[in-house]
């Protein structure tokens, strides 16, 4: 699930929500909302995938391979 994946990726890298938000071009509140279940806009989804070097398809549970279609 998207929420668990972005939380896990962030925690594995020992980052705060504010740090990730800054790196992906979002407000801290906007990123917090994603981890609470808000639906991401396409540009946010793409930026998060790029930041973590994973595919959008993996973030959205369309594949089990994090590098699919990269």
mmCIF file as Biopython writes it, N, C-alpha, C and O atoms, coordinates in Angstrom:
data_model
#
loop_
_atom_site.group_PDB
_atom_site.id
_atom_site.type_symbol
_atom_site.label_atom_id
_atom_site.label_alt_id
_atom_site.label_comp_id
_atom_site.label_asym_id
_atom_site.label_entity_id
_atom_site.label_seq_id
_atom_site.pdbx_PDB_ins_code
_atom_site.Cartn_x
_atom_site.Cartn_y
_atom_site.Cartn_z
_atom_site.occupancy
_atom_site.B_iso_or_equiv
_atom_site.auth_seq_id
_atom_site.auth_asym_id
_atom_site.pdbx_PDB_model_num
ATOM 1   N N  . UNK A ? 1  ? 0.834  -1.177 0.000   1.0 0.0 1  A 1 
ATOM 2   C CA . UNK A ? 1  ? 0.000  0.000  0.000   1.0 0.0 1  A 1 
ATOM 3   C C  . UNK A ? 1  ? 0.888  1.253  0.000   1.0 0.0 1  A 1 
ATOM 4   O O  . UNK A ? 1  ? 1.930  1.275  0.655   1.0 0.0 1  A 1 
ATOM 5   N N  . UNK A ? 2  ? 0.481  2.275  -0.720  1.0 0.0 2  A 1 
ATOM 6   C CA . UNK A ? 2  ? 1.254  3.501  -0.898  1.0 0.0 2  A 1 
ATOM 7   C C  . UNK A ? 2  ? 1.707  4.102  0.428   1.0 0.0 2  A 1 
ATOM 8   O O  . UNK A ? 2  ? 2.879  4.440  0.590   1.0 0.0 2  A 1 
ATOM 9   N N  . UNK A ? 3  ? 0.798  4.233  1.360   1.0 0.0 3  A 1 
ATOM 10  C CA . UNK A ? 3  ? 1.119  4.872  2.647   1.0 0.0 3  A 1 
ATOM 11  C C  . UNK A ? 3  ? 2.259  4.133  3.346   1.0 0.0 3  A 1 
ATOM 12  O O  . UNK A ? 3  ? 3.219  4.758  3.795   1.0 0.0 3  A 1 
ATOM 13  N N  . UNK A ? 4  ? 2.158  2.821  3.438   1.0 0.0 4  A 1 
ATOM 14  C CA . UNK A ? 4  ? 3.195  2.046  4.119   1.0 0.0 4  A 1 
ATOM 15  C C  . UNK A ? 4  ? 4.530  2.146  3.386   1.0 0.0 4  A 1 
ATOM 16  O O  . UNK A ? 4  ? 5.587  2.208  4.014   1.0 0.0 4  A 1 
ATOM 17  N N  . UNK A ? 5  ? 4.474  2.161  2.065   1.0 0.0 5  A 1 
ATOM 18  C CA . UNK A ? 5  ? 5.716  2.207  1.292   1.0 0.0 5  A 1 
ATOM 19  C C  . UNK A ? 5  ? 6.453  3.523  1.497   1.0 0.0 5  A 1 
ATOM 20  O O  . UNK A ? 5  ? 7.666  3.523  1.708   1.0 0.0 5  A 1 
ATOM 21  N N  . UNK A ? 6  ? 5.738  4.646  1.437   1.0 0.0 6  A 1 
ATOM 22  C CA . UNK A ? 6  ? 6.460  5.908  1.594   1.0 0.0 6  A 1 
ATOM 23  C C  . UNK A ? 6  ? 6.944  6.099  3.033   1.0 0.0 6  A 1 
ATOM 24  O O  . UNK A ? 6  ? 7.994  6.701  3.259   1.0 0.0 6  A 1 
ATOM 25  N N  . UNK A ? 7  ? 6.191  5.594  3.994   1.0 0.0 7  A 1 
ATOM 26  C CA . UNK A ? 7  ? 6.664  5.656  5.385   1.0 0.0 7  A 1 
ATOM 27  C C  . UNK A ? 7  ? 7.924  4.817  5.570   1.0 0.0 7  A 1 
ATOM 28  O O  . UNK A ? 7  ? 8.899  5.260  6.177   1.0 0.0 7  A 1 
ATOM 29  N N  . UNK A ? 8  ? 7.887  3.597  5.035   1.0 0.0 8  A 1 
ATOM 30  C CA . UNK A ? 8  ? 9.029  2.700  5.164   1.0 0.0 8  A 1 
ATOM 31  C C  . UNK A ? 8  ? 10.271 3.277  4.484   1.0 0.0 8  A 1 
ATOM 32  O O  . UNK A ? 8  ? 11.361 3.253  5.055   1.0 0.0 8  A 1 
ATOM 33  N N  . UNK A ? 9  ? 10.109 3.787  3.279   1.0 0.0 9  A 1 
ATOM 34  C CA . UNK A ? 9  ? 11.240 4.375  2.562   1.0 0.0 9  A 1 
ATOM 35  C C  . UNK A ? 9  ? 11.831 5.545  3.349   1.0 0.0 9  A 1 
ATOM 36  O O  . UNK A ? 9  ? 13.050 5.676  3.456   1.0 0.0 9  A 1 
ATOM 37  N N  . UNK A ? 10 ? 10.971 6.380  3.891   1.0 0.0 10 A 1 
ATOM 38  C CA . UNK A ? 10 ? 11.440 7.536  4.657   1.0 0.0 10 A 1 
ATOM 39  C C  . UNK A ? 10 ? 12.167 7.101  5.928   1.0 0.0 10 A 1 
ATOM 40  O O  . UNK A ? 10 ? 13.239 7.616  6.247   1.0 0.0 10 A 1 
ATOM 41  N N  . UNK A ? 11 ? 11.584 6.162  6.639   1.0 0.0 11 A 1 
ATOM 42  C CA . UNK A ? 11 ? 12.181 5.707  7.898   1.0 0.0 11 A 1 
ATOM 43  C C  . UNK A ? 11 ? 13.496 4.964  7.674   1.0 0.0 11 A 1 
ATOM 44  O O  . UNK A ? 11 ? 14.426 5.108  8.467   1.0 0.0 11 A 1 
ATOM 45  N N  . UNK A ? 12 ? 13.586 4.177  6.609   1.0 0.0 12 A 1 
ATOM 46  C CA . UNK A ? 12 ? 14.825 3.462  6.301   1.0 0.0 12 A 1 
ATOM 47  C C  . UNK A ? 12 ? 15.982 4.429  6.082   1.0 0.0 12 A 1 
ATOM 48  O O  . UNK A ? 12 ? 17.138 4.102  6.346   1.0 0.0 12 A 1 
ATOM 49  N N  . UNK A ? 13 ? 15.659 5.613  5.600   1.0 0.0 13 A 1 
ATOM 50  C CA . UNK A ? 13 ? 16.687 6.611  5.319   1.0 0.0 13 A 1 
ATOM 51  C C  . UNK A ? 13 ? 16.835 7.618  6.458   1.0 0.0 13 A 1 
ATOM 52  O O  . UNK A ? 13 ? 17.596 8.580  6.356   1.0 0.0 13 A 1 
ATOM 53  N N  . UNK A ? 14 ? 16.104 7.384  7.533   1.0 0.0 14 A 1 
ATOM 54  C CA . UNK A ? 14 ? 16.165 8.245  8.729   1.0 0.0 14 A 1 
ATOM 55  C C  . UNK A ? 14 ? 15.886 9.703  8.395   1.0 0.0 14 A 1 
ATOM 56  O O  . UNK A ? 14 ? 16.606 10.602 8.828   1.0 0.0 14 A 1 
ATOM 57  N N  . UNK A ? 15 ? 14.826 9.922  7.618   1.0 0.0 15 A 1 
ATOM 58  C CA . UNK A ? 15 ? 14.426 11.263 7.217   1.0 0.0 15 A 1 
ATOM 59  C C  . UNK A ? 15 ? 13.140 11.662 7.923   1.0 0.0 15 A 1 
ATOM 60  O O  . UNK A ? 15 ? 12.326 10.815 8.291   1.0 0.0 15 A 1 
ATOM 61  N N  . UNK A ? 16 ? 12.973 12.946 8.102   1.0 0.0 16 A 1 
ATOM 62  C CA . UNK A ? 16 ? 11.708 13.456 8.636   1.0 0.0 16 A 1 
ATOM 63  C C  . UNK A ? 16 ? 10.756 13.705 7.472   1.0 0.0 16 A 1 
ATOM 64  O O  . UNK A ? 16 ? 11.168 13.763 6.314   1.0 0.0 16 A 1 
ATOM 65  N N  . UNK A ? 17 ? 9.499  13.847 7.797   1.0 0.0 17 A 1 
ATOM 66  C CA . UNK A ? 17 ? 8.525  14.184 6.763   1.0 0.0 17 A 1 
ATOM 67  C C  . UNK A ? 17 ? 8.876  15.524 6.129   1.0 0.0 17 A 1 
ATOM 68  O O  . UNK A ? 17 ? 8.741  15.685 4.916   1.0 0.0 17 A 1 
ATOM 69  N N  . UNK A ? 18 ? 9.321  16.483 6.926   1.0 0.0 18 A 1 
ATOM 70  C CA . UNK A ? 18 ? 9.682  17.804 6.399   1.0 0.0 18 A 1 
ATOM 71  C C  . UNK A ? 18 ? 10.858 17.720 5.429   1.0 0.0 18 A 1 
ATOM 72  O O  . UNK A ? 18 ? 10.884 18.429 4.423   1.0 0.0 18 A 1 
ATOM 73  N N  . UNK A ? 19 ? 11.822 16.863 5.724   1.0 0.0 19 A 1 
ATOM 74  C CA . UNK A ? 19 ? 12.973 16.708 4.832   1.0 0.0 19 A 1 
ATOM 75  C C  . UNK A ? 19 ? 12.548 16.139 3.485   1.0 0.0 19 A 1 
ATOM 76  O O  . UNK A ? 19 ? 12.977 16.625 2.438   1.0 0.0 19 A 1 
ATOM 77  N N  . UNK A ? 20 ? 11.709 15.115 3.511   1.0 0.0 20 A 1 
ATOM 78  C CA . UNK A ? 20 ? 11.237 14.520 2.258   1.0 0.0 20 A 1 
ATOM 79  C C  . UNK A ? 20 ? 10.399 15.534 1.496   1.0 0.0 20 A 1 
ATOM 80  O O  . UNK A ? 20 ? 10.553 15.681 0.284   1.0 0.0 20 A 1 
ATOM 81  N N  . UNK A ? 21 ? 9.528  16.223 2.186   1.0 0.0 21 A 1 
ATOM 82  C CA . UNK A ? 21 ? 8.671  17.222 1.543   1.0 0.0 21 A 1 
ATOM 83  C C  . UNK A ? 21 ? 9.512  18.242 0.785   1.0 0.0 21 A 1 
ATOM 84  O O  . UNK A ? 21 ? 9.209  18.569 -0.362  1.0 0.0 21 A 1 
ATOM 85  N N  . UNK A ? 22 ? 10.555 18.739 1.415   1.0 0.0 22 A 1 
ATOM 86  C CA . UNK A ? 22 ? 11.432 19.724 0.778   1.0 0.0 22 A 1 
ATOM 87  C C  . UNK A ? 22 ? 12.085 19.138 -0.466  1.0 0.0 22 A 1 
ATOM 88  O O  . UNK A ? 22 ? 12.152 19.799 -1.502  1.0 0.0 22 A 1 
ATOM 89  N N  . UNK A ? 23 ? 12.564 17.907 -0.372  1.0 0.0 23 A 1 
ATOM 90  C CA . UNK A ? 23 ? 13.258 17.266 -1.495  1.0 0.0 23 A 1 
ATOM 91  C C  . UNK A ? 23 ? 12.336 17.000 -2.680  1.0 0.0 23 A 1 
ATOM 92  O O  . UNK A ? 23 ? 12.785 17.010 -3.827  1.0 0.0 23 A 1 
ATOM 93  N N  . UNK A ? 24 ? 11.059 16.763 -2.418  1.0 0.0 24 A 1 
ATOM 94  C CA . UNK A ? 24 ? 10.131 16.443 -3.505  1.0 0.0 24 A 1 
ATOM 95  C C  . UNK A ? 24 ? 9.266  17.635 -3.915  1.0 0.0 24 A 1 
ATOM 96  O O  . UNK A ? 24 ? 8.367  17.504 -4.745  1.0 0.0 24 A 1 
ATOM 97  N N  . UNK A ? 25 ? 9.548  18.802 -3.322  1.0 0.0 25 A 1 
ATOM 98  C CA . UNK A ? 25 ? 8.852  20.013 -3.742  1.0 0.0 25 A 1 
ATOM 99  C C  . UNK A ? 25 ? 7.443  20.162 -3.216  1.0 0.0 25 A 1 
ATOM 100 O O  . UNK A ? 25 ? 6.574  20.701 -3.900  1.0 0.0 25 A 1 
ATOM 101 N N  . UNK A ? 26 ? 7.212  19.688 -2.005  1.0 0.0 26 A 1 
ATOM 102 C CA . UNK A ? 26 ? 5.890  19.784 -1.389  1.0 0.0 26 A 1 
ATOM 103 C C  . UNK A ? 26 ? 5.996  20.546 -0.083  1.0 0.0 26 A 1 
ATOM 104 O O  . UNK A ? 26 ? 7.086  20.740 0.456   1.0 0.0 26 A 1 
ATOM 105 N N  . UNK A ? 27 ? 4.857  20.972 0.414   1.0 0.0 27 A 1 
ATOM 106 C CA . UNK A ? 27 ? 4.834  21.523 1.770   1.0 0.0 27 A 1 
ATOM 107 C C  . UNK A ? 27 ? 4.926  20.364 2.748   1.0 0.0 27 A 1 
ATOM 108 O O  . UNK A ? 27 ? 4.564  19.233 2.423   1.0 0.0 27 A 1 
ATOM 109 N N  . UNK A ? 28 ? 5.408  20.651 3.938   1.0 0.0 28 A 1 
ATOM 110 C CA . UNK A ? 28 ? 5.477  19.606 4.965   1.0 0.0 28 A 1 
ATOM 111 C C  . UNK A ? 28 ? 4.086  19.057 5.243   1.0 0.0 28 A 1 
ATOM 112 O O  . UNK A ? 28 ? 3.914  17.847 5.394   1.0 0.0 28 A 1 
ATOM 113 N N  . UNK A ? 29 ? 3.099  19.930 5.312   1.0 0.0 29 A 1 
ATOM 114 C CA . UNK A ? 29 ? 1.723  19.495 5.580   1.0 0.0 29 A 1 
ATOM 115 C C  . UNK A ? 29 ? 1.199  18.609 4.447   1.0 0.0 29 A 1 
ATOM 116 O O  . UNK A ? 29 ? 0.509  17.619 4.692   1.0 0.0 29 A 1 
ATOM 117 N N  . UNK A ? 30 ? 1.529  18.969 3.220   1.0 0.0 30 A 1 
ATOM 118 C CA . UNK A ? 30 ? 1.095  18.165 2.081   1.0 0.0 30 A 1 
ATOM 119 C C  . UNK A ? 30 ? 1.669  16.758 2.131   1.0 0.0 30 A 1 
ATOM 120 O O  . UNK A ? 30 ? 0.973  15.787 1.834   1.0 0.0 30 A 1 
ATOM 121 N N  . UNK A ? 31 ? 2.938  16.650 2.506   1.0 0.0 31 A 1 
ATOM 122 C CA . UNK A ? 31 ? 3.546  15.332 2.614   1.0 0.0 31 A 1 
ATOM 123 C C  . UNK A ? 31 ? 2.950  14.554 3.787   1.0 0.0 31 A 1 
ATOM 124 O O  . UNK A ? 31 ? 2.694  13.355 3.670   1.0 0.0 31 A 1 
ATOM 125 N N  . UNK A ? 32 ? 2.729  15.227 4.910   1.0 0.0 32 A 1 
ATOM 126 C CA . UNK A ? 32 ? 2.100  14.567 6.061   1.0 0.0 32 A 1 
ATOM 127 C C  . UNK A ? 32 ? 0.749  14.001 5.662   1.0 0.0 32 A 1 
ATOM 128 O O  . UNK A ? 32 ? 0.390  12.888 6.048   1.0 0.0 32 A 1 
ATOM 129 N N  . UNK A ? 33 ? 0.006  14.776 4.886   1.0 0.0 33 A 1 
ATOM 130 C CA . UNK A ? 33 ? -1.312 14.318 4.437   1.0 0.0 33 A 1 
ATOM 131 C C  . UNK A ? 33 ? -1.205 13.028 3.620   1.0 0.0 33 A 1 
ATOM 132 O O  . UNK A ? 33 ? -2.065 12.154 3.730   1.0 0.0 33 A 1 
ATOM 133 N N  . UNK A ? 34 ? -0.155 12.903 2.801   1.0 0.0 34 A 1 
ATOM 134 C CA . UNK A ? 34 ? 0.032  11.673 2.026   1.0 0.0 34 A 1 
ATOM 135 C C  . UNK A ? 34 ? 0.221  10.477 2.944   1.0 0.0 34 A 1 
ATOM 136 O O  . UNK A ? 34 ? -0.346 9.410  2.709   1.0 0.0 34 A 1 
ATOM 137 N N  . UNK A ? 35 ? 1.025  10.659 3.995   1.0 0.0 35 A 1 
ATOM 138 C CA . UNK A ? 35 ? 1.254  9.552  4.922   1.0 0.0 35 A 1 
ATOM 139 C C  . UNK A ? 35 ? 0.019  9.246  5.764   1.0 0.0 35 A 1 
ATOM 140 O O  . UNK A ? 35 ? -0.054 8.204  6.415   1.0 0.0 35 A 1 
ATOM 141 N N  . UNK A ? 36 ? -0.942 10.152 5.748   1.0 0.0 36 A 1 
ATOM 142 C CA . UNK A ? 36 ? -2.203 9.918  6.464   1.0 0.0 36 A 1 
ATOM 143 C C  . UNK A ? 36 ? -3.301 9.413  5.542   1.0 0.0 36 A 1 
ATOM 144 O O  . UNK A ? 36 ? -4.417 9.152  5.991   1.0 0.0 36 A 1 
ATOM 145 N N  . UNK A ? 37 ? -2.991 9.274  4.250   1.0 0.0 37 A 1 
ATOM 146 C CA . UNK A ? 37 ? -3.966 8.675  3.353   1.0 0.0 37 A 1 
ATOM 147 C C  . UNK A ? 37 ? -4.493 9.543  2.236   1.0 0.0 37 A 1 
ATOM 148 O O  . UNK A ? 37 ? -5.341 9.093  1.465   1.0 0.0 37 A 1 
ATOM 149 N N  . UNK A ? 38 ? -4.020 10.778 2.118   1.0 0.0 38 A 1 
ATOM 150 C CA . UNK A ? 38 ? -4.462 11.622 1.012   1.0 0.0 38 A 1 
ATOM 151 C C  . UNK A ? 38 ? -3.959 11.039 -0.306  1.0 0.0 38 A 1 
ATOM 152 O O  . UNK A ? 38 ? -2.894 10.424 -0.357  1.0 0.0 38 A 1 
ATOM 153 N N  . UNK A ? 39 ? -4.724 11.235 -1.351  1.0 0.0 39 A 1 
ATOM 154 C CA . UNK A ? 39 ? -4.309 10.752 -2.668  1.0 0.0 39 A 1 
ATOM 155 C C  . UNK A ? 39 ? -3.286 11.712 -3.248  1.0 0.0 39 A 1 
ATOM 156 O O  . UNK A ? 39 ? -3.497 12.925 -3.240  1.0 0.0 39 A 1 
ATOM 157 N N  . UNK A ? 40 ? -2.172 11.178 -3.752  1.0 0.0 40 A 1 
ATOM 158 C CA . UNK A ? 40 ? -1.140 12.056 -4.304  1.0 0.0 40 A 1 
ATOM 159 C C  . UNK A ? 40 ? -1.511 12.589 -5.681  1.0 0.0 40 A 1 
ATOM 160 O O  . UNK A ? 40 ? -2.153 11.900 -6.474  1.0 0.0 40 A 1 
ATOM 161 N N  . UNK A ? 41 ? -1.101 13.816 -5.955  1.0 0.0 41 A 1 
ATOM 162 C CA . UNK A ? 41 ? -1.195 14.350 -7.306  1.0 0.0 41 A 1 
ATOM 163 C C  . UNK A ? 41 ? -0.104 13.675 -8.123  1.0 0.0 41 A 1 
ATOM 164 O O  . UNK A ? 41 ? 0.876  13.176 -7.568  1.0 0.0 41 A 1 
ATOM 165 N N  . UNK A ? 42 ? -0.273 13.659 -9.441  1.0 0.0 42 A 1 
ATOM 166 C CA . UNK A ? 42 ? 0.686  12.967 -10.287 1.0 0.0 42 A 1 
ATOM 167 C C  . UNK A ? 42 ? 2.097  13.503 -10.120 1.0 0.0 42 A 1 
ATOM 168 O O  . UNK A ? 42 ? 3.042  12.720 -10.018 1.0 0.0 42 A 1 
ATOM 169 N N  . UNK A ? 43 ? 2.261  14.818 -10.089 1.0 0.0 43 A 1 
ATOM 170 C CA . UNK A ? 43 ? 3.611  15.367 -9.981  1.0 0.0 43 A 1 
ATOM 171 C C  . UNK A ? 43 ? 4.261  14.990 -8.653  1.0 0.0 43 A 1 
ATOM 172 O O  . UNK A ? 43 ? 5.465  14.739 -8.608  1.0 0.0 43 A 1 
ATOM 173 N N  . UNK A ? 44 ? 3.491  14.946 -7.582  1.0 0.0 44 A 1 
ATOM 174 C CA . UNK A ? 44 ? 4.032  14.532 -6.279  1.0 0.0 44 A 1 
ATOM 175 C C  . UNK A ? 44 ? 4.432  13.063 -6.319  1.0 0.0 44 A 1 
ATOM 176 O O  . UNK A ? 44 ? 5.490  12.687 -5.813  1.0 0.0 44 A 1 
ATOM 177 N N  . UNK A ? 45 ? 3.599  12.249 -6.909  1.0 0.0 45 A 1 
ATOM 178 C CA . UNK A ? 45 ? 3.884  10.817 -7.017  1.0 0.0 45 A 1 
ATOM 179 C C  . UNK A ? 45 ? 5.164  10.583 -7.807  1.0 0.0 45 A 1 
ATOM 180 O O  . UNK A ? 45 ? 6.020  9.797  -7.400  1.0 0.0 45 A 1 
ATOM 181 N N  . UNK A ? 46 ? 5.288  11.260 -8.927  1.0 0.0 46 A 1 
ATOM 182 C CA . UNK A ? 46 ? 6.489  11.135 -9.763  1.0 0.0 46 A 1 
ATOM 183 C C  . UNK A ? 46 ? 7.735  11.616 -9.008  1.0 0.0 46 A 1 
ATOM 184 O O  . UNK A ? 46 ? 8.785  10.976 -9.065  1.0 0.0 46 A 1 
ATOM 185 N N  . UNK A ? 47 ? 7.615  12.735 -8.309  1.0 0.0 47 A 1 
ATOM 186 C CA . UNK A ? 47 ? 8.767  13.274 -7.575  1.0 0.0 47 A 1 
ATOM 187 C C  . UNK A ? 47 ? 9.191  12.358 -6.427  1.0 0.0 47 A 1 
ATOM 188 O O  . UNK A ? 47 ? 10.384 12.203 -6.168  1.0 0.0 47 A 1 
ATOM 189 N N  . UNK A ? 48 ? 8.245  11.766 -5.753  1.0 0.0 48 A 1 
ATOM 190 C CA . UNK A ? 48 ? 8.559  10.819 -4.669  1.0 0.0 48 A 1 
ATOM 191 C C  . UNK A ? 48 ? 9.261  9.588  -5.241  1.0 0.0 48 A 1 
ATOM 192 O O  . UNK A ? 48 ? 10.262 9.127  -4.693  1.0 0.0 48 A 1 
ATOM 193 N N  . UNK A ? 49 ? 8.732  9.061  -6.343  1.0 0.0 49 A 1 
ATOM 194 C CA . UNK A ? 49 ? 9.351  7.896  -6.983  1.0 0.0 49 A 1 
ATOM 195 C C  . UNK A ? 49 ? 10.784 8.222  -7.413  1.0 0.0 49 A 1 
ATOM 196 O O  . UNK A ? 49 ? 11.693 7.417  -7.211  1.0 0.0 49 A 1 
ATOM 197 N N  . UNK A ? 50 ? 10.980 9.393  -8.000  1.0 0.0 50 A 1 
ATOM 198 C CA . UNK A ? 50 ? 12.326 9.787  -8.423  1.0 0.0 50 A 1 
ATOM 199 C C  . UNK A ? 50 ? 13.252 9.948  -7.224  1.0 0.0 50 A 1 
ATOM 200 O O  . UNK A ? 50 ? 14.397 9.498  -7.262  1.0 0.0 50 A 1 
ATOM 201 N N  . UNK A ? 51 ? 12.773 10.578 -6.174  1.0 0.0 51 A 1 
ATOM 202 C CA . UNK A ? 51 ? 13.593 10.803 -4.985  1.0 0.0 51 A 1 
ATOM 203 C C  . UNK A ? 51 ? 14.086 9.485  -4.391  1.0 0.0 51 A 1 
ATOM 204 O O  . UNK A ? 51 ? 15.253 9.365  -4.020  1.0 0.0 51 A 1 
ATOM 205 N N  . UNK A ? 52 ? 13.204 8.510  -4.303  1.0 0.0 52 A 1 
ATOM 206 C CA . UNK A ? 52 ? 13.567 7.217  -3.718  1.0 0.0 52 A 1 
ATOM 207 C C  . UNK A ? 52 ? 14.114 6.221  -4.746  1.0 0.0 52 A 1 
ATOM 208 O O  . UNK A ? 52 ? 14.502 5.110  -4.385  1.0 0.0 52 A 1 
ATOM 209 N N  . UNK A ? 53 ? 14.146 6.618  -6.029  1.0 0.0 53 A 1 
ATOM 210 C CA . UNK A ? 53 ? 14.624 5.764  -7.115  1.0 0.0 53 A 1 
ATOM 211 C C  . UNK A ? 53 ? 13.838 4.453  -7.183  1.0 0.0 53 A 1 
ATOM 212 O O  . UNK A ? 53 ? 14.408 3.365  -7.259  1.0 0.0 53 A 1 
ATOM 213 N N  . UNK A ? 54 ? 12.534 4.592  -7.155  1.0 0.0 54 A 1 
ATOM 214 C CA . UNK A ? 54 ? 11.622 3.466  -7.330  1.0 0.0 54 A 1 
ATOM 215 C C  . UNK A ? 54 ? 10.608 3.845  -8.407  1.0 0.0 54 A 1 
ATOM 216 O O  . UNK A ? 54 ? 10.506 5.012  -8.786  1.0 0.0 54 A 1 
ATOM 217 N N  . UNK A ? 55 ? 9.871  2.873  -8.891  1.0 0.0 55 A 1 
ATOM 218 C CA . UNK A ? 55 ? 8.898  3.169  -9.935  1.0 0.0 55 A 1 
ATOM 219 C C  . UNK A ? 55 ? 7.562  3.614  -9.339  1.0 0.0 55 A 1 
ATOM 220 O O  . UNK A ? 55 ? 7.196  3.230  -8.229  1.0 0.0 55 A 1 
ATOM 221 N N  . UNK A ? 56 ? 6.860  4.418  -10.096 1.0 0.0 56 A 1 
ATOM 222 C CA . UNK A ? 56 ? 5.506  4.827  -9.718  1.0 0.0 56 A 1 
ATOM 223 C C  . UNK A ? 56 ? 4.614  3.593  -9.619  1.0 0.0 56 A 1 
ATOM 224 O O  . UNK A ? 56 ? 3.775  3.498  -8.724  1.0 0.0 56 A 1 
ATOM 225 N N  . UNK A ? 57 ? 4.798  2.649  -10.541 1.0 0.0 57 A 1 
ATOM 226 C CA . UNK A ? 57 ? 3.994  1.421  -10.512 1.0 0.0 57 A 1 
ATOM 227 C C  . UNK A ? 57 ? 4.180  0.669  -9.196  1.0 0.0 57 A 1 
ATOM 228 O O  . UNK A ? 57 ? 3.212  0.145  -8.647  1.0 0.0 57 A 1 
ATOM 229 N N  . UNK A ? 58 ? 5.384  0.610  -8.693  1.0 0.0 58 A 1 
ATOM 230 C CA . UNK A ? 58 ? 5.626  -0.073 -7.412  1.0 0.0 58 A 1 
ATOM 231 C C  . UNK A ? 58 ? 4.961  0.685  -6.265  1.0 0.0 58 A 1 
ATOM 232 O O  . UNK A ? 58 ? 4.322  0.079  -5.405  1.0 0.0 58 A 1 
ATOM 233 N N  . UNK A ? 59 ? 5.113  2.012  -6.256  1.0 0.0 59 A 1 
ATOM 234 C CA . UNK A ? 59 ? 4.470  2.793  -5.200  1.0 0.0 59 A 1 
ATOM 235 C C  . UNK A ? 59 ? 2.963  2.595  -5.183  1.0 0.0 59 A 1 
ATOM 236 O O  . UNK A ? 59 ? 2.337  2.609  -4.123  1.0 0.0 59 A 1 
ATOM 237 N N  . UNK A ? 60 ? 2.385  2.410  -6.365  1.0 0.0 60 A 1 
ATOM 238 C CA . UNK A ? 60 ? 0.933  2.276  -6.471  1.0 0.0 60 A 1 
ATOM 239 C C  . UNK A ? 60 ? 0.470  0.818  -6.480  1.0 0.0 60 A 1 
ATOM 240 O O  . UNK A ? 60 ? -0.673 0.536  -6.839  1.0 0.0 60 A 1 
ATOM 241 N N  . UNK A ? 61 ? 1.343  -0.103 -6.089  1.0 0.0 61 A 1 
ATOM 242 C CA . UNK A ? 61 ? 1.018  -1.532 -5.985  1.0 0.0 61 A 1 
ATOM 243 C C  . UNK A ? 61 ? 0.608  -2.169 -7.303  1.0 0.0 61 A 1 
ATOM 244 O O  . UNK A ? 61 ? -0.227 -3.073 -7.328  1.0 0.0 61 A 1 
ATOM 245 N N  . UNK A ? 62 ? 1.198  -1.697 -8.403  1.0 0.0 62 A 1 
ATOM 246 C CA . UNK A ? 62 ? 0.909  -2.305 -9.698  1.0 0.0 62 A 1 
ATOM 247 C C  . UNK A ? 62 ? 1.936  -3.368 -10.057 1.0 0.0 62 A 1 
ATOM 248 O O  . UNK A ? 62 ? 1.758  -4.113 -11.021 1.0 0.0 62 A 1 
ATOM 249 N N  . UNK A ? 63 ? 3.025  -3.436 -9.270  1.0 0.0 63 A 1 
ATOM 250 C CA . UNK A ? 63 ? 4.070  -4.439 -9.464  1.0 0.0 63 A 1 
ATOM 251 C C  . UNK A ? 63 ? 4.777  -4.668 -8.130  1.0 0.0 63 A 1 
ATOM 252 O O  . UNK A ? 63 ? 4.743  -3.822 -7.237  1.0 0.0 63 A 1 
ATOM 253 N N  . UNK A ? 64 ? 5.410  -5.815 -8.019  1.0 0.0 64 A 1 
ATOM 254 C CA . UNK A ? 64 ? 6.200  -6.116 -6.822  1.0 0.0 64 A 1 
ATOM 255 C C  . UNK A ? 64 ? 7.653  -5.693 -6.988  1.0 0.0 64 A 1 
ATOM 256 O O  . UNK A ? 64 ? 8.429  -5.752 -6.035  1.0 0.0 64 A 1 
ATOM 257 N N  . UNK A ? 65 ? 8.023  -5.272 -8.177  1.0 0.0 65 A 1 
ATOM 258 C CA . UNK A ? 65 ? 9.406  -4.895 -8.473  1.0 0.0 65 A 1 
ATOM 259 C C  . UNK A ? 65 ? 9.559  -3.378 -8.341  1.0 0.0 65 A 1 
ATOM 260 O O  . UNK A ? 65 ? 9.004  -2.628 -9.144  1.0 0.0 65 A 1 
ATOM 261 N N  . UNK A ? 66 ? 10.315 -2.921 -7.328  1.0 0.0 66 A 1 
ATOM 262 C CA . UNK A ? 66 ? 10.456 -1.476 -7.129  1.0 0.0 66 A 1 
ATOM 263 C C  . UNK A ? 66 ? 11.120 -0.745 -8.293  1.0 0.0 66 A 1 
ATOM 264 O O  . UNK A ? 66 ? 10.960 0.468  -8.433  1.0 0.0 66 A 1 
ATOM 265 N N  . UNK A ? 67 ? 11.856 -1.466 -9.124  1.0 0.0 67 A 1 
ATOM 266 C CA . UNK A ? 67 ? 12.559 -0.831 -10.239 1.0 0.0 67 A 1 
ATOM 267 C C  . UNK A ? 67 ? 11.840 -1.042 -11.575 1.0 0.0 67 A 1 
ATOM 268 O O  . UNK A ? 67 ? 12.375 -0.666 -12.618 1.0 0.0 67 A 1 
ATOM 269 N N  . UNK A ? 68 ? 10.671 -1.617 -11.568 1.0 0.0 68 A 1 
ATOM 270 C CA . UNK A ? 68 ? 9.930  -1.894 -12.797 1.0 0.0 68 A 1 
ATOM 271 C C  . UNK A ? 68 ? 9.662  -0.608 -13.560 1.0 0.0 68 A 1 
ATOM 272 O O  . UNK A ? 68 ? 9.274  0.403  -12.974 1.0 0.0 68 A 1 
ATOM 273 N N  . UNK A ? 69 ? 9.866  -0.649 -14.843 1.0 0.0 69 A 1 
ATOM 274 C CA . UNK A ? 69 ? 9.547  0.466  -15.746 1.0 0.0 69 A 1 
ATOM 275 C C  . UNK A ? 69 ? 10.329 1.725  -15.429 1.0 0.0 69 A 1 
ATOM 276 O O  . UNK A ? 69 ? 9.844  2.826  -15.692 1.0 0.0 69 A 1 
ATOM 277 N N  . UNK A ? 70 ? 11.515 1.598  -14.877 1.0 0.0 70 A 1 
ATOM 278 C CA . UNK A ? 70 ? 12.337 2.782  -14.587 1.0 0.0 70 A 1 
ATOM 279 C C  . UNK A ? 70 ? 13.148 3.152  -15.782 1.0 0.0 70 A 1 
ATOM 280 O O  . UNK A ? 70 ? 13.905 4.121  -15.738 1.0 0.0 70 A 1 
#
